[in-house]
Amino acid sequence: MSRPIPIEEMVRLFKIHHTTSHLFKIDNFSLLKKHGVEKVESSVFDLAGHKWTLSVYPNGHKSAKGTHVSIFLMNQVSVNVLLTYELFVVSQLERKWHTHGRDEFDTNPEPATEGFLRFISFADLERKGFLIGDCCMFGVKFYGIEPANPGTAERFSLIEKPLNHKVTWMMSKFSSFNPGKVHQSNEFVVGARKWRIEVHPRGYNEEKDKSFSVYLSAEGFVNNAPKTKTYARFKLRVLDQVSWNHVEKTDSEWFDSEPDIQSGFEDFMPLGKLDEPYLVKDKLYVGVEFEVISTTNYC
């Protein structure tokens, strides 16, 4: 199956014709299942005078797992009016969308979720032209509100082995690092986000005075990138400088949009091992390798 017009033109026209909508385009859709990503969440967007997010479960949620894609709309601030909305996935073959019809989002002072467990079956998603070129476009439209000019759209994608996916921090004069404090590498960019490697030379929390603790710290974003949650599957390592038998541990995490969010291991390696062949001539090499990372861009 091939699209009648390029996907970029499709998005542009959709925004013009649906000015009270937000389009959530997901690229590399198959990678979500491959890497076991249970849920994909949009950035926070403004529609109908309120803030929202869309959540898509590519392999289904709860009782729909394994058969259908699930989709939900969540308010981020209190909703003080009754709003009519419609969730959809856009056909890439003709001007139509799959929907369960219009529904009402009731007034709610707290975050609430509305949507469908069995929104569309995997078979229909592929067979009827909603998934082409490993890309699909979900979204929400509100009715009876002041139109935007035009509608809004974003693109979410998982990227395997992104640019600069391997970073190594050389900790020279390791003995000069205060063992009781936390230390961070210089900032580096992978995907649309800035990161640091963080170490606790004599351990952290329950592993204090027992282990060398290593973490990946998510910082700010590159210019104009949406400030949204970032998924990363990564490998932290301390390099063996003699036989290259590195100490490695793998983790995966949805990093919140706020800076200074860490994920890693208190018990990365026992303090007793922090010697040759890892610590040689007072130098220690600590690294991270990103196996997959998510990016979000406005489109």
Secondary structure, DSSP 8 states (H G I E B T S, - for coil): ---SS-HHHHHHHHHHH-TTEEEEEEESHHHHHHTT---EE---EEETTEEEEEEEETT--GGGTTTEEEEEEEESS-B-S-EEEEEEEE-SSSS-EEE---EEE--BSS--EEEEEEEEEHHHHHHTTSSBTTBEEEEEEEESS---SS-EEEEEEEEES-TT-EEEEEE-SGGGS-TTS-EE---EEETTEEEEEEEETT--GGGTTTEEEEEEEEEEE-TT-----EEEEEEEEE--TTT---EEEEEEEEE-SSSSEEEEEEEEEEGGG-STTTSBTTBEEEEEEEEEEEEEEE-
